[in-house]
């Protein structure tokens, strides 16, 4: 019988693991099982910031003041809302992995300059 990561985790912990990625050196820091959800979540996070350049256009549009307020507020909150949707879609472990990798990249770039 072939030993898999799942069976090793189950045997060593003595209980069924909820996720396969929870057994290892860094729990929950693997992309295994996230697939397309991870990619769509990243697109949501990055794409959310694409709404900000449209705020001046919405402000200058020929709309009633109340509609302008709602539209600019919605465009301003889009990055936050898309992050919430991305975490819901990706799952917390995949979002933490993404966040850790981005901050590591930024730290390396700052250290080199």
N, C-alpha and C positions, 0 to 999 in steps of 0.2 A: 504494500500500500504506500502510495506517495504521500509524503508529509508536506502539507501546505502551511502557509502562514496562519491561516484560520485555525487549523487543527493544533498548531503549536501554541497559539494564544489560548485556545480553549483548555488545552491540557495543562499549561503552566498556571493559568489563573483559576482553574477549577470551576469556572462558570462560563456560560455562553457570553460572548462579547457582543455588544450592540453593533459595533462597526469593526470591520476588518482593520481599519487604519489605527485603531486605538492600541494595538500591540506593536511595540517597537521602541526605538530610541526616542523618537519625538512623536508622541501620540497626536493623531489627527492632522499630521502635516504631510499628507500624501494626496495626490490628485486621483488616486485609484477610486473609481466609482462615481466621480463627479462629471466627467466627460463634457457633453454639450452644455450642461448647466453652468459649469465654470466659465466657458467661453461667452455665453449669453450674459452672465453676471458681469464679466469684465466689460463687455460692450455697454451694458447699462451704466456702469460706474463712469466710464470715460464719456459716453454719449450724453450723460446728464449735464455735463459742463458745456455742451454745444448750445444749450438754451440761453446762456448768459449774453452772447452777442445780440440776441434779438430783443433784449430789454429796451434799448433806446428806440428801436423801430416801433415797439408796442407803445412806448410813451408818446411818440410823435404821431401815432395813427389817429385818424379822424373818428374817434370813438367818444362815447360819453365818459366823464371822469370816473364813474364807478366801474365801468367796464375796463378802463385803463388800469385802475388800481388792482382789480382782480387778475387781469392778464399779467401785469408786471410782477405781482406777488407770486403767481403760479410759476412764471419763468424763473424767478429768483429762488424758489424752493425746489425746483426740479432736481438739482444735484442731490439734495437730501432725500427726496422721495425715491429717486432711482437707486440710491444706495440701500434704502430699506427694502426695495423690491429685489435688489441683487442678493442681499443677505438671505432673504426669504427663499429665493430660487436656488442659490448656490449651497446654502447651509453654512452654519457658523465656522466649521473647520476650514472649508475652502476659502472663505473670506479672510480668516486669520492668516492663512498661508499666503494669500495675495498681498495682504497688508504687510506682513513680515518681509516678503521678497522686495516690495517697493521700498520700504525703509532701509533695508540692507543695501540696495542699489544706491539710494540717495547718500547714505553714510560713506560708501566707498567713493562716490564721485566727489563728495566734499573733502574727504581725506586726501585725495589725489591732487586737489587744487590748492 
